[in-house]
Amino acid sequence: MRLIYISNARIPTEKAHGIHIMKMCEVLANPTEKVEVELVIPRRFNKIKENPFKYYGINSNFKIKKLPCLDLIPLDKYIGYLGLWTESVTFSFFLFWYLLFKRPDIIYIRDKFFLPFAFFRKNIIFEAHTFPKNFIFYLPFLKSLKGLVVITQKLKELFAERGISTDKILAAPDGVDIEMFDIHISMQEARKKLGLPQDKKIVLYTGHLYQWKGVDVLAEASRYLPENIEVYFVGGTEEDIKSYQILATRYRIHVIGHRSHSEIPFWLKAADVLILPNSGKEDISKYWTSPLKMFEYMAAEKPIVASDLPSIREVLNEENAVLVEPDNPTALAKGVEDILKNSKLSEKISKKAYVDVAENYTWLRRRKKIFEFFNL
């Protein structure tokens, strides 16, 4: 079977969707089952020059094809959405001609911009991570799809309520590569490698610093934690990092910035508590998200403090995490202290989280769900 995975993304990227795209292509490609995968992306300006396979630490068992586009996205400060629109339209133009001479068995997309292709090809699977605005415009294309993959049950319900048959919709949360996070070094060794203090308790957040991620709540929560606890943020864009480095002078936080995905297991190993502080103020956080970091935290077998939201509860519960009221810094700080004061609780939820992720949320298990649901 030949599968073309299409994404209008800059690869490699410091953003989480890059991990998702590359890991999905890696697991979809299976030489023993004669599945050939080609990732088609635009040729965009990129400060990250490292080989994508090395950058993400994955097998080079699929091809990457870069098509031309007029990339004005770096000028978005001056021209706004015109940059993204121009890049998307020009990439779509070259993509149309590229697909015209290809005969893949499956076309897998995760950008709604390419949904109109479903009028010409009936073998398209669309993966939705949000609910599209102007849904009525996309409805005819969505009904023409072979199938729809969503990352939460709430998204499945939304699409079904708007007229998409549930027979076409698979709810498949994100996943993790268990082996990548099963590193055989001690916490002390990880801290030495990263230059972190050995005599402090470390509370860690990894990922982007968007407001709906709740990172401002974690920054505020640092003020309610004892002096021996230090809070670290690993990740974010250059602009986000500058903003939070200013905040670091007011709060007791350390803003490390972006690190390659292959380095993240060492940060998780070095931490005492891992934080998922999503805000409940936006639907994308409350209902739609399936954070990659959540599964990575679980695979690291470290205690998790997370916001008590419907999206998070699809995976986490009182048996495998400490759940706290979202957007409440004092509740978040208390959750951290409850774990640090109770070693039995810490060990219990850490082990249960690891068992849950290993049994239900690996990338290979996600691949199996997709192949079985769509009879691939």
Beta strands, then each sheet from edge to edge (+ up, - down):
strand 1: 2-6
strand 2: 36-42
strand 3: 63-67
strand 4: 106-109
strand 5: 124-128
strand 6: 147-150
strand 7: 169-171
strand 8: 201-206
strand 9: 229-234
strand 10: 253-257
strand 11: 273-276
strand 12: 304-307
strand 13: 322-324
sheet 1: 3+ 2+ 1+ 4+ 5+ 6+ 7+
sheet 2: 10+ 9+ 8+ 11+ 12+ 13+
end
